[in-house]
Each structure stands twice: as structure tokens, then as C-alpha cells.
Amino acid sequence: MEIPLNAQVECTDGVCGHSVYVLINPIIDQVTFLIVKEDTPPNTEYMVPVEFVAETIVNTIRLSCDLARLRTMDPFVQTEFIQEKALDYAGYGGGISGMGSFYYMPYITSEVSVQVPVEHQQIPLGELAVHRGTRVEATDGHVGHVDEFVVNKVDGSITHLVMREGHLWGQKDVIIPLSALGETREDTVFLNLDKQQIESLPAFPVSRRWS
């Protein structure tokens, strides 16, 4: 089963959003969560356990839950409000003359405390968030970007990475087996293959989609 990113997501009672991330446990090479972003305000992103993915067809992911159940799942982004000091510009005071005009400068009366929202992604300890477009590096340099993952529907384990837009291959998808995946860091997936080895892997046109 493939898990496309930036694809339409359907609940059992209709379209509910689109896929923006997958969360991966790099120790066991398994997808643990699919992050679904609602298409309607406030565009909440929900952490959907991978076992709720029923099937994928033609750039569409179907979940086994309804929209009401989806909205009970944990949000991927949580907002924290922190206190910061800011200068209170309460009026205008002494000016500076020039070019026949007189420009007034604001003056500061006090410092005030304001609440500033800070957003945090809720990534479980030790796991990685991968989005469509994540950079892919071969042993000898940059080769492309993540398009989607192919996983074993039974246990959620990753079987292949689908890479798009490698500069060596142009507009086509390259199917990379799990055994070729090396270290994964934030915003970058590293392969244990060089560019010549990747060039010999199976490739498909970008428009190609399979179920």
C-alpha cells in the first residue's frame, strides 16, 4: 500500500482534508502516523494512526473512520503562549526637521507584557516527520525529493521510498527499496547508494499512480 503525500484524504462520510506528513519510527522502519490537515478553517492537523488507513487509490487516501472520530484524534501542532516584553509606543514627541517639513518621532511610555503564540509539532520521541519534498541524498550528492512511501499494510513497515525529480532522471518517479535507506535526519533522507546505482533502479513517469 502506498501512502502519498499532499493527497486528498477521505473519511467514511466524505472528504476530510489532505495528507501533509508521515511520522516514521527509524528504529523499526515503520510509519506510525499519517498527519491529515483539514481543508476548512481552522485547518487543524490531526495525528491519524496508520492502522486507520483503509486503502489508497489514485492519489487519494481513504480512512476507516468518520469525520467526527478524526476530530477526536490528537492535533499535530499545539500552540503555547509565552510572555514577552514589548515597548509601549503611546504618543508622539520631539521631532526632526528636514526638507521643509517637521517629522515627529514616537516616544515610549513603558514596557508591557504580551502573550506570543509559539507552535510546536507533536512528534513522538525518537520519531521523524517526513513531508512531500523532503530532500534525498545519495552517497555522492543530492538526487531528488520524497514523493511518497510504500508500506506493508499489515504491520506499517516501509518497503519502498518513491523519489521524484532527481536531476539525473528528470520528471519521473524512482522506486527505492528499504534496504537502500540509510540515516534519516530532519528534512533529509540519506541513501546508501550512489547516483550510478540509483540510475539503474526501476523508474516510472510522474503521472503514474498505482493502488
C-alpha positions, 0 to 999 in steps of 0.5 A, spaced: 500 500 500 502 506 498 501 512 502 502 519 498 503 525 500 499 532 499 493 527 497 486 528 498 484 524 504 477 521 505 473 519 511 467 514 511 462 520 510 466 524 505 472 528 504 476 530 510 482 534 508 489 532 505 495 528 507 501 533 509 506 528 513 508 521 515 511 520 522 516 514 521 519 510 527 527 509 524 528 504 529 523 499 526 522 502 519 515 503 520 510 509 519 506 510 525 502 516 523 499 519 517 498 527 519 491 529 515 490 537 515 483 539 514 481 543 508 476 548 512 478 553 517 481 552 522 485 547 518 487 543 524 492 537 523 490 531 526 495 525 528 491 519 524 494 512 526 496 508 520 492 502 522 486 507 520 488 507 513 483 503 509 486 503 502 489 508 497 487 509 490 489 514 485 492 519 489 487 519 494 487 516 501 481 513 504 480 512 512 476 507 516 473 512 520 468 518 520 469 525 520 467 526 527 472 520 530 478 524 526 476 530 530 477 526 536 484 524 534 490 528 537 492 535 533 499 535 530 501 542 532 499 545 539 500 552 540 503 555 547 503 562 549 509 565 552 510 572 555 514 577 552 516 584 553 514 589 548 515 597 548 509 601 549 509 606 543 503 611 546 504 618 543 508 622 539 514 627 541 520 631 539 521 631 532 526 632 526 526 637 521 528 636 514 526 638 507 521 643 509 517 639 513 517 637 521 517 629 522 515 627 529 518 621 532 514 616 537 516 616 544 515 610 549 511 610 555 513 603 558 514 596 557 508 591 557 507 584 557 504 580 551 502 573 550 506 570 543 503 564 540 509 559 539 507 552 535 510 546 536 509 539 532 507 533 536 512 528 534 513 522 538 520 521 541 525 518 537 520 519 531 521 523 524 516 527 520 517 526 513 513 531 508 512 531 500 519 534 498 523 532 503 530 532 500 534 525 498 541 524 498 545 519 495 552 517 497 555 522 492 550 528 492 543 530 492 538 526 487 531 528 488 525 529 493 520 524 497 514 523 493 511 518 497 512 511 501 510 504 500 508 500 506 506 493 508 499 494 510 499 489 515 504 491 520 506 499 517 513 497 515 516 501 509 518 497 503 519 502 498 521 510 498 518 513 491 523 519 489 521 524 484 525 529 480 532 527 481 536 531 476 539 525 473 532 522 471 528 528 470 520 528 471 519 521 473 518 517 479 524 512 482 522 506 486 527 505 492 527 499 496 528 499 504 534 496 504 537 502 500 535 507 506 540 509 510 540 515 516 534 519 516 535 526 519 530 532 519 528 534 512 533 529 509 533 522 507 540 519 506 541 513 501 546 508 501 547 508 494 550 512 489 547 516 483 550 510 478 546 505 482 540 509 483 540 510 475 539 503 474 533 502 479 526 501 476 523 508 474 516 510 472 513 517 469 510 522 474 503 521 472 503 514 474 499 512 480 498 505 482 493 502 488 
